[in-house]
């Protein structure tokens, strides 16, 4: 007798095909049998030691978060309901060119400070690893050898690789340094990474020229991985920045996955069709391209990320020294407010759109939930004075919401045939972006049920089968016999994101059951103590 049968489910299998009613049988972490409407045909229905009644519920593959920032959260929080309660069974981490492997002692310290706003300072984490393989082993071990909340795949962070081989200086890599970067990328892929990410508005990755990135992408392509860039601008020059990535990866022969592929700021209102035309032309010519987005208009990053790249050269301590100097700080202000810093995507900053979402210094919590301009008005100060104080006092720690998106662009891009879902969820701060806790139910509740932007079957394919294909996972992403039993049961009439901009950590509704490898991670709407997550490594994708 099998372990579990999910009875009377409306199966949406992740391919985009119409749904069907079935009993789904699970044994040893895999789907062993799918019996379609056996009762109607008079067939004997499958039995199991445990039965899960699913009448009125939709059964889908587990959702794959193609852009996650849970690099430390997975090791900090065994519950991790932020993702588990959404039905996420696999997260792709190592995003935006900065994460914690491969490193040496110096680089680890620098990276920890640089992305404190993404993941916290990490004082509660035992950084026992230095290589990609050791980090993935640490995820496998998880909590007392029992694993982690959900599965995780890793992208080699190109900015971290550059910091390790070159440093934080704005200069071209020497031939010796480029060779070292090639080796570091190859080693990470051999140890299980699924590709490489970049953050080309973040230092030090943004200092890499196209020729350098092309060489690293050749290595990625040789191992069957993909390149996932946060490219050089989502504001002024956004289309040119997208075109740069398309041409670069075409030259390298490397699959391309565009991270949080948005068209933001006033200069890009209504211009999503131009982006999709660019991608359609490349796809018609044989390019291998996918992209991810989150179903919200505001973005989220760190306050320090807005600074011009020259102000960030040399690493976090150099940034703090420049901000402390009156003359240099005035130059920074001029670039931000008048010229349009490359860190702010070439657009002069509008402080009305920059909301502080988190700080690490408790004395600064009064700033959270207000825009920089609002806080400045309350104090009778200039906005830059407030922003500078926050950066210096919190040692580059503040996170921000950037209210710069356009709903028509969001809807247009999510309809595209190469679209996938990614939360870009930063879990730090007192008031994080609600996408961290709500992306996947928001797609299904808001954009499927309420607005009809996508059909249920199409949306599920965007969140499951399509990302699994990008990751080259032969046994995930579909409800199919032989596949891993990473599954979600939800009520299509009630599924919704509970998280809002005022209550961003509220869990979703309408998702009573989530399974990873056939083990219940969410049962009757509650998080169990099951830790079924492990690293998902490149070699498992064939």
C-alpha positions, 0 to 999 in steps of 0.5 A, a space after each residue: 500500500 502506498 504512503 499517501 493518496 491525494 483524493 479528488 484533486 483538480 490537477 493543473 500539471 504545470 504544462 499549461 494544459 487544461 486541468 483534470 480531476 484525479 487521485 495522485 499517489 505518492 510513495 518515497 517522495 515521488 508521484 507513483 501513480 495518477 488515476 484520472 477520474 477512476 470513479 467515473 470509469 468504474 475503476 478501483 480507486 487507489 488506496 494508501 496508508 494516508 489519504 488527503 481529501 482534495 475535493 474543491 482544491 487545485 493540485 499543482 507542482 510546488 512553486 519555484 521562486 526564480 529570484 530569492 534572497 534567502 541566502 542566510 534566512 534558510 540557515 537562520 529560520 527553520 520555519 521560513 513560512 515567508 516562502 513555505 506558506 506561499 507554496 514555494 518548494 524551491 528558491 534560486 538564491 545567489 542573486 544580483 551578483 552578491 552572495 557568500 560563496 566563493 569567498 576568502 576571509 577578507 571577501 566574506 567580511 566585505 560582502 557581509 557588510 555590503 549586503 547587510 540590507 538584504 540579509 542582515 549582518 549575519 552575526 547569528 550565522 556560523 560561516 563555516 564555508 568558503 567554497 560554493 560546494 561547502 555552502 551547498 553542503 551547509 544547506 543540506 545539513 541545515 538544522 542539526 543535520 535535518 535540512 532546511 525549510 524548502 529546496 534551494 538552487 544557487 547561482 555563482 555571484 559574479 560580483 563576489 567572484 570579482 571582489 575575490 579575484 580583483 577587489 572593489 576597484 573600478 578597473 579592468 581585470 588583468 589576464 591573470 585575474 580574468 583567468 582566476 575568475 574563470 576558474 572560480 566560476 568553473 569550480 562553482 559550477 562543478 560543485 553544483 551551482 546552476 548558473 551565474 548572476 550579476 548585479 550590474 548596478 551594484 559594486 564591484 560587479 558593475 565594474 566588469 566590461 562586456 568582454 569580461 562578462 562574455 568570457 565568464 558566460 562562456 564558462 557558464 555555457 560550457 557547464 550547461 548553466 545560465 546567466 542571470 543578470 540584474 543589468 545596467 539600468 531599469 530606468 534611463 537606457 533600460 532597453 539598451 541595457 536589455 539589448 546589451 545582455 541579449 547580445 553579450 549572451 549570444 556572443 558567449 552562446 549562453 542561455 539568458 535569464 533576465 532578473 526582475 525584468 521590469 521597465 521602471 521610472 517615468 521614462 519607461 511608462 507604457 514601454 513594455 511592448 518595446 522590451 518584448 519586441 526586442 526579446 521576440 526578435 532574439 527568440 526568433 533568431 534562436 536565442 535561449 531567453 527567459 525572464 522573471 518578474 514580481 506582480 507589484 509596481 514598487 521595487 526594493 533594494 538598499 539605500 546605498 545602492 542608489 549612489 554613483 558607482 564612483 562613490 562605492 569604489 573600494 568597498 563599504 569602508 571607502 563608501 563611509 569615508 566618502 560620505 563622512 567628507 563634506 565635499 565628497 558628500 556634496 558631489 554624491 548629492 549632485 550626482 543623485 539629485 541632478 545628474 542621475 546616478 548610475 546606481 539610480 539607473 541614470 534617473 535623478 532621484 525623487 525622494 518622494 518615491 524612496 521609502 525606508 523599509 528597514 534599518 539595523 540600528 534600533 535608534 533609527 526605527 522612526 524613519 521606517 515606513 516614511 519616504 525620505 522626503 517625509 522624514 526630511 519635512 518633519 525635521 525641517 531638513 533637506 532630503 539628502 541630509 536625512 539619507 546621508 545620516 541614515 547611511 552613516 549611522 546605520 553603516 549602509 544598512 537601510 533597505 528601501 522601497 522604490 515606488 517607480 513601477 507601472 502597472 501596465 508594464 507589469 501586466 504586459 510582461 507577465 503575459 509573455 511566453 518566457 515569463 516566470 515568477 520571482 519574488 525578489 523578496 528581501 526578508 530584512 527590515 521592519 517593513 519589507 516589501 510584501 512580495 517577500 511573503 505574497 508573490 505567488 498567491 498574489 499572482 493566482 488571487 489577483 492576476 488570475 482570479 480577480 483580473 483574468 490577466 492569465 488563465 489558471 493553467 497558464 499562470 501555474 506553468 509560469 510558476 512551475 514547469 517553465 522555471 524547472 525547464 530553465 533550471 534543467 530539472 528533469 523531475 520537478 515542476 510538473 505533476 507527472 508520474 516519476 516526478 518528485 512530490 513537491 506539490 501545492 494544494 490551494 483553493 482557487 476561490 480564496 487564495 490570496 496574498 495576506 501581505 500588504 504594504 502596511 502589514 507585509 509579514 501577513 501570511 497568505 490565505 487559501 493554501 492548506 497543503 504544501 508538500 516537499 518530497 511527499 512530506 507535509 511542510 504546510 498541513 491544514 494551513 499550518 507550518 509543520 516541523 518538517 525540514 524537507 529542503 536540500 540544495 538542488 545542484 546542477 549535476 542533478 539536472 543532467 
